[in-house]
């Protein structure tokens, strides 16, 4: 799953290359298991974390 970023041509090329990646049902199921729904990681402090409605 690409995380878009355009700080360099290399990053744009990497993101464009994601179109050639195929995820299996197992890949998607594993992703669902390990990543929390509406996860936001450590980018935000707890006081500023996004809130899902």
C-alpha angles and dihedrals in degrees: 000000000000121000103210116237129155104190091121142013088249091060092049090051091049092050092048089050090061088080087075094055117100120197120205124219087257091054091051093046091050091049090051090051098049102036118066118235107260089006115174103179126211095314091100129049114238091256092055101038117132115260122219119219 
